[in-house]
């Protein structure tokens, strides 16, 4: 759906399981419509290639090989994503692991129970990026594995969408894919965009409000997909070392030049649990965290 708001062209759509929105200031309304459609098409292209839910996707073809064990050659775009995932795996001490998606076979957030620990242990035996041989452009798997780009592809899509817009001359706009977003210059009047960060324990409240004229924001948290069993919250951010949800930080928001970087940094901080806040400080990135007790901290509050 496209509309005009405050002199800004707006397009709302759904992709990657999330509500999405594009806001652009362009003097040519027709060009704006075409550009927004090109952005929607690009996001859809990436979803078709890398969705684990689509049996015809490239990711499904890769995982068919991974389940049986064997090798597959990938294209340059996929290789770049694998290179980035490999870097994140090394820099996180193995916490950021795109093979950990198999754990979702135990963690189903539409039921009311906690998985059998024995099942989690069996699945953990199939986790470990270090067990995959990645020698560009060939991936080689032992049998029983799979990969999941859920931790990178939406953020990558934000950056791709922003690149399309900026190459077309956009200097005032924002791309928002399910709360992961990229700001392409200030608003038309020169003011920064105001962006609210949802509080992970109070959906009606903001943990903070940011003002941004350029750059990207991404948030990882335990509230978007979770369940509560006997008063204990179990979120979808799973520690690949244990197979269980993290239980220290409730959400982490990071500002960076690129959404891909902001997203991986926020996820790694969640996975580092009690060490996450210190790790973010050591990186020198702007950030905001909320722990499971509702306490807030980070450089954005300083």
Phi and psi in degrees as GROMACS dihedral restraints (atoms count N, CA, C in turn):
[ dihedral_restraints ]
;  ai    aj    ak    al  type     phi  dphi    fc
    3     4     5     6     1  -115.1    20    10
    4     5     6     7     1   145.6    20    10
    6     7     8     9     1  -158.0    20    10
    7     8     9    10     1   170.8    20    10
    9    10    11    12     1  -105.6    20    10
   10    11    12    13     1   135.1    20    10
   12    13    14    15     1  -145.1    20    10
   13    14    15    16     1   117.5    20    10
   15    16    17    18     1    53.5    20    10
   16    17    18    19     1    42.2    20    10
   18    19    20    21     1    74.3    20    10
   19    20    21    22     1     9.3    20    10
   21    22    23    24     1  -114.0    20    10
   22    23    24    25     1   132.4    20    10
   24    25    26    27     1   -79.7    20    10
   25    26    27    28     1   132.9    20    10
   27    28    29    30     1  -125.9    20    10
   28    29    30    31     1   135.0    20    10
   30    31    32    33     1  -130.2    20    10
   31    32    33    34     1   121.8    20    10
   33    34    35    36     1  -106.9    20    10
   34    35    36    37     1   140.5    20    10
   36    37    38    39     1  -159.5    20    10
   37    38    39    40     1   171.4    20    10
   39    40    41    42     1  -115.6    20    10
   40    41    42    43     1   137.2    20    10
   42    43    44    45     1  -160.4    20    10
   43    44    45    46     1   150.8    20    10
   45    46    47    48     1    53.7    20    10
   46    47    48    49     1    35.7    20    10
   48    49    50    51     1    71.6    20    10
   49    50    51    52     1    19.0    20    10
   51    52    53    54     1  -138.8    20    10
   52    53    54    55     1   151.8    20    10
   54    55    56    57     1   -73.1    20    10
   55    56    57    58     1   136.8    20    10
   57    58    59    60     1  -130.2    20    10
   58    59    60    61     1   157.6    20    10
   60    61    62    63     1  -152.6    20    10
   61    62    63    64     1   141.8    20    10
   63    64    65    66     1  -119.5    20    10
   64    65    66    67     1   133.3    20    10
   66    67    68    69     1  -126.7    20    10
   67    68    69    70     1   121.1    20    10
   69    70    71    72     1  -132.9    20    10
   70    71    72    73     1   142.3    20    10
   72    73    74    75     1  -106.2    20    10
   73    74    75    76     1   111.7    20    10
   75    76    77    78     1  -138.2    20    10
   76    77    78    79     1   137.3    20    10
   78    79    80    81     1   -66.6    20    10
   79    80    81    82     1   -25.1    20    10
   81    82    83    84     1  -100.7    20    10
   82    83    84    85     1   107.3    20    10
   84    85    86    87     1   -64.4    20    10
   85    86    87    88     1   -36.8    20    10
   87    88    89    90     1   -65.9    20    10
   88    89    90    91     1   -43.7    20    10
   90    91    92    93     1   -60.2    20    10
   91    92    93    94     1   -40.2    20    10
   93    94    95    96     1   -60.8    20    10
   94    95    96    97     1   -43.3    20    10
   96    97    98    99     1   -62.7    20    10
   97    98    99   100     1   -43.9    20    10
   99   100   101   102     1   -64.8    20    10
  100   101   102   103     1   -39.7    20    10
  102   103   104   105     1   -67.3    20    10
  103   104   105   106     1   -42.4    20    10
  105   106   107   108     1   -64.2    20    10
  106   107   108   109     1   -36.1    20    10
  108   109   110   111     1   -66.3    20    10
  109   110   111   112     1   -37.2    20    10
  111   112   113   114     1   -63.9    20    10
  112   113   114   115     1   -36.9    20    10
  114   115   116   117     1   -65.5    20    10
  115   116   117   118     1   -46.8    20    10
  117   118   119   120     1   -59.4    20    10
  118   119   120   121     1   -42.5    20    10
  120   121   122   123     1   -63.0    20    10
  121   122   123   124     1   -39.5    20    10
  123   124   125   126     1   -68.2    20    10
  124   125   126   127     1   -42.0    20    10
  126   127   128   129     1   -62.7    20    10
  127   128   129   130     1   -41.7    20    10
  129   130   131   132     1   -64.5    20    10
  130   131   132   133     1   -38.7    20    10
  132   133   134   135     1   -59.4    20    10
  133   134   135   136     1   -44.9    20    10
  135   136   137   138     1   -67.8    20    10
  136   137   138   139     1   -37.2    20    10
  138   139   140   141     1   -64.9    20    10
  139   140   141   142     1   -40.9    20    10
  141   142   143   144     1   -64.7    20    10
  142   143   144   145     1   -34.1    20    10
  144   145   146   147     1   -77.9    20    10
  145   146   147   148     1   -37.4    20    10
  147   148   149   150     1  -120.0    20    10
  148   149   150   151     1     9.6    20    10
  150   151   152   153     1   -78.0    20    10
  151   152   153   154     1   132.4    20    10
  153   154   155   156     1   -76.6    20    10
  154   155   156   157     1   -12.9    20    10
  156   157   158   159     1   -87.7    20    10
  157   158   159   160     1    -9.3    20    10
  159   160   161   162     1  -106.1    20    10
  160   161   162   163     1   114.5    20    10
  162   163   164   165     1   -63.8    20    10
  163   164   165   166     1   -20.7    20    10
  165   166   167   168     1   -91.8    20    10
  166   167   168   169     1     2.0    20    10
  168   169   170   171     1   -73.5    20    10
  169   170   171   172     1   159.7    20    10
  171   172   173   174     1   -61.2    20    10
  172   173   174   175     1   -39.1    20    10
  174   175   176   177     1   -61.9    20    10
  175   176   177   178     1   -39.3    20    10
  177   178   179   180     1   -64.1    20    10
  178   179   180   181     1   -37.1    20    10
  180   181   182   183     1   -65.9    20    10
  181   182   183   184     1   -40.7    20    10
  183   184   185   186     1   -62.7    20    10
  184   185   186   187     1   -44.0    20    10
  186   187   188   189     1   -72.1    20    10
  187   188   189   190     1   -24.7    20    10
  189   190   191   192     1   -63.7    20    10
  190   191   192   193     1   -38.8    20    10
  192   193   194   195     1   -69.4    20    10
  193   194   195   196     1   -42.6    20    10
  195   196   197   198     1   -62.5    20    10
  196   197   198   199     1   -38.2    20    10
  198   199   200   201     1   -64.9    20    10
  199   200   201   202     1   -38.1    20    10
  201   202   203   204     1   -85.8    20    10
  202   203   204   205     1   -21.7    20    10
  204   205   206   207     1    88.7    20    10
  205   206   207   208     1   131.8    20    10
  207   208   209   210     1   149.1    20    10
  208   209   210   211     1  -167.7    20    10
  210   211   212   213     1  -121.4    20    10
  211   212   213   214     1   150.6    20    10
  213   214   215   216     1  -146.7    20    10
  214   215   216   217     1   139.0    20    10
  216   217   218   219     1   -92.4    20    10
  217   218   219   220     1   136.8    20    10
  219   220   221   222     1  -116.9    20    10
  220   221   222   223     1   161.7    20    10
  222   223   224   225     1   -79.8    20    10
  223   224   225   226     1   175.3    20    10
  225   226   227   228     1   -65.0    20    10
  226   227   228   229     1   -41.3    20    10
  228   229   230   231     1   -61.2    20    10
  229   230   231   232     1   -46.1    20    10
  231   232   233   234     1   -64.5    20    10
  232   233   234   235     1   -37.6    20    10
  234   235   236   237     1   -61.7    20    10
  235   236   237   238     1   -39.3    20    10
  237   238   239   240     1   -64.1    20    10
  238   239   240   241     1   -40.9    20    10
  240   241   242   243     1   -65.2    20    10
  241   242   243   244     1   -39.4    20    10
  243   244   245   246     1   -67.0    20    10
  244   245   246   247     1   -38.8    20    10
  246   247   248   249     1   -60.0    20    10
  247   248   249   250     1   -43.2    20    10
  249   250   251   252     1   -66.8    20    10
  250   251   252   253     1   -43.2    20    10
  252   253   254   255     1   -62.5    20    10
  253   254   255   256     1   -37.8    20    10
  255   256   257   258     1   -64.2    20    10
  256   257   258   259     1   -42.4    20    10
  258   259   260   261     1   -62.4    20    10
  259   260   261   262     1   -44.7    20    10
  261   262   263   264     1   -62.9    20    10
  262   263   264   265     1   -38.4    20    10
  264   265   266   267     1   -60.8    20    10
  265   266   267   268     1   -45.7    20    10
  267   268   269   270     1   -68.8    20    10
  268   269   270   271     1   -43.1    20    10
  270   271   272   273     1   -74.2    20    10
  271   272   273   274     1   -17.7    20    10
  273   274   275   276     1   -98.4    20    10
  274   275   276   277     1     5.9    20    10
  276   277   278   279     1    66.1    20    10
  277   278   279   280     1    30.9    20    10
  279   280   281   282     1    89.7    20    10
  280   281   282   283     1    -0.6    20    10
  282   283   284   285     1   -73.1    20    10
  283   284   285   286     1   -39.3    20    10
  285   286   287   288     1   -85.0    20    10
  286   287   288   289     1   104.3    20    10
  288   289   290   291     1  -136.7    20    10
  289   290   291   292     1   110.9    20    10
  291   292   293   294     1   -75.5    20    10
  292   293   294   295     1    -1.5    20    10
  294   295   296   297     1   -92.1    20    10
  295   296   297   298     1    -1.6    20    10
  297   298   299   300     1   -80.0    20    10
  298   299   300   301     1    -2.3    20    10
  300   301   302   303     1   -61.7    20    10
  301   302   303   304     1   -20.8    20    10
  303   304   305   306     1   -62.6    20    10
  304   305   306   307     1   -20.4    20    10
  306   307   308   309     1   -65.7    20    10
  307   308   309   310     1   -19.3    20    10
  309   310   311   312     1   -65.8    20    10
  310   311   312   313     1   -16.6    20    10
  312   313   314   315     1   -63.5    20    10
  313   314   315   316     1   -26.1    20    10
  315   316   317   318     1   -92.3    20    10
  316   317   318   319     1   -39.9    20    10
  318   319   320   321     1   -95.5    20    10
  319   320   321   322     1    97.2    20    10
  321   322   323   324     1  -110.6    20    10
  322   323   324   325     1   119.8    20    10
  324   325   326   327     1   -92.2    20    10
  325   326   327   328     1    10.3    20    10
  327   328   329   330     1  -105.9    20    10
  328   329   330   331     1    10.2    20    10
  330   331   332   333     1  -117.6    20    10
  331   332   333   334     1   178.3    20    10
  333   334   335   336     1  -108.6    20    10
  334   335   336   337     1    13.6    20    10
  336   337   338   339     1  -118.2    20    10
  337   338   339   340     1   175.4    20    10
  339   340   341   342     1  -105.4    20    10
  340   341   342   343     1   138.2    20    10
  342   343   344   345     1   -62.0    20    10
  343   344   345   346     1   155.5    20    10
  345   346   347   348     1   -66.5    20    10
  346   347   348   349     1   123.3    20    10
  348   349   350   351     1   -54.1    20    10
  349   350   351   352     1   -31.7    20    10
  351   352   353   354     1   -65.4    20    10
  352   353   354   355     1   -37.2    20    10
  354   355   356   357     1   -65.5    20    10
  355   356   357   358     1   -42.3    20    10
  357   358   359   360     1   -60.6    20    10
  358   359   360   361     1   -41.7    20    10
  360   361   362   363     1   -64.8    20    10
  361   362   363   364     1   -38.3    20    10
  363   364   365   366     1   -65.4    20    10
  364   365   366   367     1   -39.4    20    10
  366   367   368   369     1   -71.0    20    10
  367   368   369   370     1   -36.5    20    10
  369   370   371   372     1   -58.9    20    10
  370   371   372   373     1   -29.2    20    10
  372   373   374   375     1   -66.8    20    10
  373   374   375   376     1   -15.6    20    10
  375   376   377   378     1   -99.8    20    10
  376   377   378   379     1     5.3    20    10
  378   379   380   381     1  -102.9    20    10
  379   380   381   382     1   141.2    20    10
  381   382   383   384     1   146.6    20    10
  382   383   384   385     1    97.4    20    10
  384   385   386   387     1   -58.6    20    10
  385   386   387   388     1   -29.5    20    10
  387   388   389   390     1   -64.4    20    10
  388   389   390   391     1   -17.1    20    10
  390   391   392   393     1   -84.3    20    10
  391   392   393   394     1   -12.8    20    10
  393   394   395   396     1   -90.8    20    10
  394   395   396   397     1   136.2    20    10
  396   397   398   399     1   -95.2    20    10
  397   398   399   400     1   112.5    20    10
  399   400   401   402     1  -111.9    20    10
  400   401   402   403     1   103.0    20    10
  402   403   404   405     1  -127.0    20    10
  403   404   405   406     1    97.3    20    10
  405   406   407   408     1   -40.0    20    10
  406   407   408   409     1   130.8    20    10
  408   409   410   411     1   -99.3    20    10
  409   410   411   412     1    28.0    20    10
  411   412   413   414     1  -112.2    20    10
  412   413   414   415     1   130.4    20    10
  414   415   416   417     1  -103.3    20    10
  415   416   417   418     1   133.0    20    10
  417   418   419   420     1  -127.3    20    10
  418   419   420   421     1   127.8    20    10
  420   421   422   423     1  -115.9    20    10
  421   422   423   424     1   144.9    20    10
  423   424   425   426     1   -73.7    20    10
  424   425   426   427     1   159.5    20    10
  426   427   428   429     1   -65.2    20    10
  427   428   429   430     1   147.7    20    10
  429   430   431   432     1    95.4    20    10
  430   431   432   433     1     6.0    20    10
  432   433   434   435     1  -104.9    20    10
  433   434   435   436     1   174.2    20    10
  435   436   437   438     1  -160.1    20    10
  436   437   438   439     1   164.8    20    10
  438   439   440   441     1  -122.6    20    10
  439   440   441   442     1   160.9    20    10
  441   442   443   444     1  -143.8    20    10
  442   443   444   445     1   120.7    20    10
  444   445   446   447     1   -90.1    20    10
  445   446   447   448     1    15.2    20    10
  447   448   449   450     1   -57.6    20    10
  448   449   450   451     1   -25.8    20    10
  450   451   452   453     1   -84.9    20    10
  451   452   453   454     1    -2.7    20    10
  453   454   455   456     1  -134.9    20    10
  454   455   456   457     1   -28.5    20    10
  456   457   458   459     1   -73.2    20    10
  457   458   459   460     1   -35.3    20    10
  459   460   461   462     1   -66.1    20    10
  460   461   462   463     1   -42.0    20    10
  462   463   464   465     1   -66.4    20    10
  463   464   465   466     1   -38.8    20    10
  465   466   467   468     1   -62.0    20    10
  466   467   468   469     1   -40.4    20    10
  468   469   470   471     1   -62.2    20    10
  469   470   471   472     1   -38.2    20    10
  471   472   473   474     1   -59.5    20    10
  472   473   474   475     1   -46.7    20    10
  474   475   476   477     1   -66.0    20    10
  475   476   477   478     1   -38.5    20    10
  477   478   479   480     1   -64.7    20    10
  478   479   480   481     1   -42.8    20    10
  480   481   482   483     1   -62.6    20    10
  481   482   483   484     1   -43.2    20    10
  483   484   485   486     1   -64.4    20    10
  484   485   486   487     1   -39.3    20    10
  486   487   488   489     1   -62.4    20    10
  487   488   489   490     1   -41.1    20    10
  489   490   491   492     1   -60.1    20    10
  490   491   492   493     1   -44.8    20    10
  492   493   494   495     1   -65.0    20    10
  493   494   495   496     1   -47.6    20    10
  495   496   497   498     1   -68.0    20    10
  496   497   498   499     1   -33.2    20    10
  498   499   500   501     1   -68.7    20    10
  499   500   501   502     1   -21.9    20    10
  501   502   503   504     1   -90.0    20    10
  502   503   504   505     1     2.8    20    10
  504   505   506   507     1   101.9    20    10
  505   506   507   508     1     6.1    20    10
  507   508   509   510     1   -69.0    20    10
  508   509   510   511     1   128.0    20    10
  510   511   512   513     1  -123.7    20    10
  511   512   513   514     1    -2.7    20    10
  513   514   515   516     1  -141.8    20    10
  514   515   516   517     1   105.7    20    10
  516   517   518   519     1   178.0    20    10
  517   518   519   520     1   176.2    20    10
  519   520   521   522     1  -151.7    20    10
  520   521   522   523     1   138.7    20    10
  522   523   524   525     1  -115.9    20    10
  523   524   525   526     1   126.0    20    10
  525   526   527   528     1  -128.8    20    10
  526   527   528   529     1   112.1    20    10
  528   529   530   531     1  -111.7    20    10
  529   530   531   532     1    95.2    20    10
  531   532   533   534     1    60.5    20    10
  532   533   534   535     1    35.0    20    10
  534   535   536   537     1    94.3    20    10
  535   536   537   538     1   -12.9    20    10
  537   538   539   540     1   -94.2    20    10
  538   539   540   541     1   124.4    20    10
  540   541   542   543     1  -144.0    20    10
  541   542   543   544     1   162.3    20    10
  543   544   545   546     1  -132.9    20    10
  544   545   546   547     1   130.6    20    10
  546   547   548   549     1  -100.9    20    10
  547   548   549   550     1   128.6    20    10
  549   550   551   552     1  -113.6    20    10
  550   551   552   553     1    70.7    20    10
  552   553   554   555     1    88.9    20    10
  553   554   555   556     1   166.9    20    10
  555   556   557   558     1   -72.8    20    10
  556   557   558   559     1   178.0    20    10
  558   559   560   561     1   -66.7    20    10
  559   560   561   562     1   168.0    20    10
  561   562   563   564     1   -58.9    20    10
  562   563   564   565     1   -31.7    20    10
  564   565   566   567     1   -84.6    20    10
  565   566   567   568     1     5.2    20    10
  567   568   569   570     1    91.8    20    10
  568   569   570   571     1    -7.1    20    10
  570   571   572   573     1   -81.1    20    10
  571   572   573   574     1   154.6    20    10
  573   574   575   576     1   -73.5    20    10
  574   575   576   577     1   156.2    20    10
  576   577   578   579     1   -75.9    20    10
  577   578   579   580     1   136.9    20    10
  579   580   581   582     1   -94.9    20    10
  580   581   582   583     1   123.4    20    10
  582   583   584   585     1  -126.6    20    10
  583   584   585   586     1   118.4    20    10
  585   586   587   588     1   -87.4    20    10
  586   587   588   589     1   139.7    20    10
  588   589   590   591     1  -106.5    20    10
  589   590   591   592     1   117.9    20    10
  591   592   593   594     1   -63.4    20    10
  592   593   594   595     1   136.8    20    10
  594   595   596   597     1   -75.5    20    10
  595   596   597   598     1   129.6    20    10
  597   598   599   600     1   -69.1    20    10
  598   599   600   601     1   -15.1    20    10
  600   601   602   603     1  -112.5    20    10
  601   602   603   604     1    -4.1    20    10
  603   604   605   606     1  -142.9    20    10
  604   605   606   607     1    91.2    20    10
  606   607   608   609     1   -56.9    20    10
  607   608   609   610     1   -23.1    20    10
  609   610   611   612     1   -85.8    20    10
  610   611   612   613     1    -3.5    20    10
  612   613   614   615     1  -120.2    20    10
  613   614   615   616     1   157.7    20    10
  615   616   617   618     1  -102.0    20    10
  616   617   618   619     1   136.6    20    10
  618   619   620   621     1   -73.3    20    10
  619   620   621   622     1   -21.9    20    10
  621   622   623   624     1  -177.8    20    10
  622   623   624   625     1   160.7    20    10
  624   625   626   627     1  -123.3    20    10
  625   626   627   628     1   123.8    20    10
  627   628   629   630     1  -105.8    20    10
  628   629   630   631     1   152.5    20    10
  630   631   632   633     1  -119.2    20    10
  631   632   633   634     1   123.4    20    10
  633   634   635   636     1  -139.5    20    10
  634   635   636   637     1   134.5    20    10
  636   637   638   639     1  -109.3    20    10
  637   638   639   640     1   -14.0    20    10
  639   640   641   642     1  -161.7    20    10
  640   641   642   643     1   160.4    20    10
  642   643   644   645     1   104.9    20    10
  643   644   645   646     1  -168.8    20    10
  645   646   647   648     1  -133.2    20    10
  646   647   648   649     1   153.1    20    10
  648   649   650   651     1  -131.2    20    10
  649   650   651   652     1   136.7    20    10
  651   652   653   654     1  -140.8    20    10
  652   653   654   655     1   148.4    20    10
  654   655   656   657     1  -129.6    20    10
  655   656   657   658     1   134.9    20    10
  657   658   659   660     1  -115.0    20    10
  658   659   660   661     1   142.5    20    10
  660   661   662   663     1  -159.7    20    10
  661   662   663   664     1   172.6    20    10
  663   664   665   666     1  -101.3    20    10
  664   665   666   667     1    14.4    20    10
  666   667   668   669     1  -110.8    20    10
  667   668   669   670     1   -22.5    20    10
  669   670   671   672     1   -68.2    20    10
  670   671   672   673     1   -42.8    20    10
  672   673   674   675     1  -130.8    20    10
  673   674   675   676     1   112.9    20    10
  675   676   677   678     1  -160.6    20    10
  676   677   678   679     1   171.8    20    10
  678   679   680   681     1  -147.5    20    10
  679   680   681   682     1   154.9    20    10
  681   682   683   684     1  -116.6    20    10
  682   683   684   685     1   121.9    20    10
  684   685   686   687     1  -124.1    20    10
  685   686   687   688     1   120.4    20    10
  687   688   689   690     1    52.4    20    10
  688   689   690   691     1    41.1    20    10
  690   691   692   693     1    80.9    20    10
  691   692   693   694     1    -1.6    20    10
  693   694   695   696     1  -104.5    20    10
  694   695   696   697     1   127.9    20    10
  696   697   698   699     1   -84.5    20    10
  697   698   699   700     1   134.8    20    10
  699   700   701   702     1  -122.7    20    10
  700   701   702   703     1   111.2    20    10
  702   703   704   705     1   -94.5    20    10
  703   704   705   706     1   177.3    20    10
  705   706   707   708     1   -89.9    20    10
  706   707   708   709     1    -5.4    20    10
  708   709   710   711     1   -83.6    20    10
  709   710   711   712     1   106.8    20    10
  711   712   713   714     1  -105.4    20    10
  712   713   714   715     1   133.6    20    10
  714   715   716   717     1   -77.1    20    10
  715   716   717   718     1   117.1    20    10
  717   718   719   720     1   -66.5    20    10
  718   719   720   721     1   -17.5    20    10
  720   721   722   723     1   -76.0    20    10
  721   722   723   724     1   -30.7    20    10
  723   724   725   726     1  -113.4    20    10
  724   725   726   727     1   -25.3    20    10
  726   727   728   729     1    83.0    20    10
  727   728   729   730     1     2.5    20    10
  729   730   731   732     1  -111.0    20    10
  730   731   732   733     1   156.2    20    10
  732   733   734   735     1   -63.3    20    10
  733   734   735   736     1   149.6    20    10
  735   736   737   738     1   -67.7    20    10
  736   737   738   739     1   152.8    20    10
  738   739   740   741     1  -141.2    20    10
  739   740   741   742     1    33.0    20    10
  741   742   743   744     1  -117.7    20    10
  742   743   744   745     1   -61.5    20    10
  744   745   746   747     1   -96.1    20    10
  745   746   747   748     1   139.0    20    10
  747   748   749   750     1   -90.0    20    10
  748   749   750   751     1   -32.0    20    10
  750   751   752   753     1  -159.4    20    10
  751   752   753   754     1   151.8    20    10
  753   754   755   756     1  -137.4    20    10
  754   755   756   757     1   129.1    20    10
  756   757   758   759     1  -116.2    20    10
  757   758   759   760     1   134.3    20    10
  759   760   761   762     1  -129.1    20    10
  760   761   762   763     1   140.0    20    10
  762   763   764   765     1  -105.1    20    10
  763   764   765   766     1   132.6    20    10
  765   766   767   768     1  -148.7    20    10
  766   767   768   769     1   175.7    20    10
  768   769   770   771     1   -69.0    20    10
  769   770   771   772     1   -34.5    20    10
  771   772   773   774     1  -122.2    20    10
  772   773   774   775     1   144.5    20    10
  774   775   776   777     1   -66.9    20    10
  775   776   777   778     1   -34.3    20    10
  777   778   779   780     1   -59.0    20    10
  778   779   780   781     1   -41.5    20    10
  780   781   782   783     1   -69.7    20    10
  781   782   783   784     1   -44.5    20    10
  783   784   785   786     1   -60.9    20    10
  784   785   786   787     1   -41.4    20    10
  786   787   788   789     1   -66.7    20    10
  787   788   789   790     1   -45.5    20    10
  789   790   791   792     1   -68.2    20    10
  790   791   792   793     1   -36.9    20    10
  792   793   794   795     1   -64.8    20    10
  793   794   795   796     1   -41.3    20    10
  795   796   797   798     1   -67.6    20    10
  796   797   798   799     1   -38.4    20    10
  798   799   800   801     1   -67.4    20    10
  799   800   801   802     1   -44.2    20    10
  801   802   803   804     1   -62.4    20    10
  802   803   804   805     1   -40.0    20    10
  804   805   806   807     1   -61.4    20    10
  805   806   807   808     1   -41.7    20    10
  807   808   809   810     1   -59.2    20    10
  808   809   810   811     1   -43.9    20    10
  810   811   812   813     1   -68.9    20    10
  811   812   813   814     1   -28.5    20    10
  813   814   815   816     1   -76.4    20    10
  814   815   816   817     1   -10.5    20    10
  816   817   818   819     1    55.0    20    10
  817   818   819   820     1  -118.2    20    10
  819   820   821   822     1   -61.4    20    10
  820   821   822   823     1   -22.0    20    10
  822   823   824   825     1   -94.0    20    10
  823   824   825   826     1    -1.7    20    10
  825   826   827   828     1   -63.3    20    10
  826   827   828   829     1   -43.6    20    10
  828   829   830   831     1   -64.4    20    10
  829   830   831   832     1   -43.0    20    10
  831   832   833   834     1   -65.3    20    10
  832   833   834   835     1   -38.4    20    10
  834   835   836   837     1   -62.4    20    10
  835   836   837   838     1   -42.1    20    10
  837   838   839   840     1   -63.6    20    10
  838   839   840   841     1   -40.8    20    10
  840   841   842   843     1   -61.3    20    10
  841   842   843   844     1   -38.5    20    10
  843   844   845   846     1   -66.7    20    10
  844   845   846   847     1   -28.3    20    10
  846   847   848   849     1   -75.1    20    10
  847   848   849   850     1   -25.4    20    10
  849   850   851   852     1    78.0    20    10
  850   851   852   853     1    18.1    20    10
  852   853   854   855     1   -89.0    20    10
  853   854   855   856     1   152.0    20    10
  855   856   857   858     1   -73.0    20    10
  856   857   858   859     1   133.5    20    10
  858   859   860   861     1  -156.1    20    10
  859   860   861   862     1   162.2    20    10
  861   862   863   864     1  -140.5    20    10
  862   863   864   865     1   130.8    20    10
  864   865   866   867     1  -126.9    20    10
  865   866   867   868     1   152.5    20    10
  867   868   869   870     1  -129.8    20    10
  868   869   870   871     1   126.7    20    10
  870   871   872   873     1   -90.5    20    10
  871   872   873   874     1   176.6    20    10
  873   874   875   876     1   -68.3    20    10
  874   875   876   877     1   -13.8    20    10
  876   877   878   879     1   -92.8    20    10
  877   878   879   880     1     2.1    20    10
  879   880   881   882     1    90.0    20    10
  880   881   882   883     1     2.3    20    10
  882   883   884   885     1   -76.7    20    10
  883   884   885   886     1   142.5    20    10
  885   886   887   888     1  -112.6    20    10
  886   887   888   889     1   149.1    20    10
  888   889   890   891     1  -162.7    20    10
  889   890   891   892     1  -178.8    20    10
  891   892   893   894     1   119.9    20    10
  892   893   894   895     1   165.2    20    10
  894   895   896   897     1   -63.4    20    10
  895   896   897   898     1   -27.1    20    10
  897   898   899   900     1   -71.5    20    10
  898   899   900   901     1   -11.9    20    10
  900   901   902   903     1  -102.5    20    10
  901   902   903   904     1    -6.2    20    10
